[in-house]
Amino acid sequence: MSNVIYTPVIDSDKSIFLYKNNILSPSMLIKVRDFLDNQTYINGYCISGKEIPRQQLWYQKEGKYFCDSWKNRYPRWQSITKYPELFEELNNEIRNQISDLLNEHDITYPKINSCLINKYRDGNDSIRAHRDTPLSFGHTPVILGLSLGDSRLFRVRRLNNPDNFKSLKVSKESSENIDFMLEDNSLFIMAGHSQTYFSHEIPKMDNKTLRYSLTFREFIHSE
């Protein structure tokens, strides 16, 4: 799959989903993959104590917890002490690659100050349908998702009740639903009202191997 642009408009609000493959240069790919392969990742757990099906690392430049408003605290949401210099170099390259695309859709490149890494060890690892919390990222964030490793399906679904953030019931037959196959060395961008009207997820898939997801965003400091 090459570049894809999807911009549904709902109630005069525009959601933006952009996909671009072959995003990083060969030299940057080597640097990033070497970094990822040499990190120690954290297993996550739910309130029930059940292990979540992926491993994570959270980086925030000022060491902020993923969401201070959340009642439950987990090690995987504690920021790693040092924000890697590699992330700055990586973001400069990504910005150069997508500046024209963002300008075309009137998107301002975010002030990146955080990165969430998800490690999907195989096809049994996944992430359930969700929306990114506005408590940490605002209601109309620009989200940059870098995929490295095996391809995985990215599922976007229209929500039935977007005004209720906790409701994830979807319109299964909606013409606004869309799937993207995230390939190695690709970037997926969500902007506009993408977190208002849609959920997104990485479902389980058979016969898949290691994949890393690096999600870059502007973390909004809460008082």
Protein Blocks (a to p, Z undefined) as FASTA:
>chain_A
ZZddddddeehiacdddddehkbcfklmmmmmmmmmmcccdddddfkopacdbddddddf
klpafblkbmbdcfklpccfbacfklmmmmmmmmmmmmmmmmmnopacdddfbdcddddf
blmbccddddddfklnojbdcdddddedjdddddddddfblmlmklccdcfkbckbccdd
ddehiacddehjllmmpccdddddehiacddddddddddddZZ
